[in-house]
Amino acid sequence: MKIPEEKIKVNLRIHPNINAKRAIDFWSKITKIPKEKFGISTQISRVSQRKRPKNSLPYGTLKLFAHSLQNFTTSKVGSRG
């Protein structure tokens, strides 16, 4: 599926102990999306609090938005590094 770059937005969700620059470098390399397209949310999920080790998602999770007036698509991708 071809999506024009100007239609793509990326939100990176990371734990406070994660290095944001390293996480953006990782996801930018994997997705080939420019680093300038990334927004960051630092958060701790209430559901998983104290249930998982802090390093179980070393690069956080990525939420990718592709939008247009005709349609809206959201995908979630997680990585364990």
NORKA-V174408 format. One record per residue. N is the residue number from 0. RES is the residue in three letters. PHI is phi in degrees with one decimal (999 if undefined). Layout:
BEGIN
n=N res=RES phi=PHI
n=N res=RES phi=PHI
END
This chain:
BEGIN
n=0 res=MET phi=999
n=1 res=LYS phi=-94.8
n=2 res=ILE phi=-121.8
n=3 res=PRO phi=-60.0
n=4 res=GLU phi=-56.0
n=5 res=GLU phi=-68.1
n=6 res=LYS phi=-90.8
n=7 res=ILE phi=-98.0
n=8 res=LYS phi=-130.7
n=9 res=VAL phi=-129.0
n=10 res=ASN phi=-120.8
n=11 res=LEU phi=-104.6
n=12 res=ARG phi=-108.7
n=13 res=ILE phi=-129.1
n=14 res=HIS phi=-76.9
n=15 res=PRO phi=-56.0
n=16 res=ASN phi=-84.7
n=17 res=ILE phi=-89.6
n=18 res=ASN phi=-75.5
n=19 res=ALA phi=-60.8
n=20 res=LYS phi=-62.9
n=21 res=ARG phi=-62.6
n=22 res=ALA phi=-64.6
n=23 res=ILE phi=-64.2
n=24 res=ASP phi=-58.0
n=25 res=PHE phi=-60.0
n=26 res=TRP phi=-68.8
n=27 res=SER phi=-64.7
n=28 res=LYS phi=-65.3
n=29 res=ILE phi=-69.1
n=30 res=THR phi=-90.1
n=31 res=LYS phi=61.4
n=32 res=ILE phi=-98.4
n=33 res=PRO phi=-57.7
n=34 res=LYS phi=-58.6
n=35 res=GLU phi=-66.0
n=36 res=LYS phi=-82.0
n=37 res=PHE phi=-88.0
n=38 res=GLY phi=-111.1
n=39 res=ILE phi=-125.4
n=40 res=SER phi=-121.4
n=41 res=THR phi=-98.2
n=42 res=GLN phi=-154.9
n=43 res=ILE phi=-125.8
n=44 res=SER phi=-66.1
n=45 res=ARG phi=-65.2
n=46 res=VAL phi=-67.8
n=47 res=SER phi=-97.2
n=48 res=GLN phi=-55.4
n=49 res=ARG phi=64.6
n=50 res=LYS phi=-100.8
n=51 res=ARG phi=-125.3
n=52 res=PRO phi=-65.2
n=53 res=LYS phi=-61.7
n=54 res=ASN phi=-100.1
n=55 res=SER phi=-70.8
n=56 res=LEU phi=-126.9
n=57 res=PRO phi=-63.6
n=58 res=TYR phi=-119.6
n=59 res=GLY phi=72.9
n=60 res=THR phi=-121.0
n=61 res=LEU phi=-113.5
n=62 res=LYS phi=-117.5
n=63 res=LEU phi=-109.7
n=64 res=PHE phi=-111.9
n=65 res=ALA phi=-124.9
n=66 res=HIS phi=-130.4
n=67 res=SER phi=-158.0
n=68 res=LEU phi=-69.1
n=69 res=GLN phi=-80.9
n=70 res=ASN phi=-153.3
n=71 res=PHE phi=-143.2
n=72 res=THR phi=-130.3
n=73 res=THR phi=-126.4
n=74 res=SER phi=-129.8
n=75 res=LYS phi=-116.3
n=76 res=VAL phi=-135.3
n=77 res=GLY phi=-119.4
n=78 res=SER phi=-138.4
n=79 res=ARG phi=-103.5
n=80 res=GLY phi=78.6
END
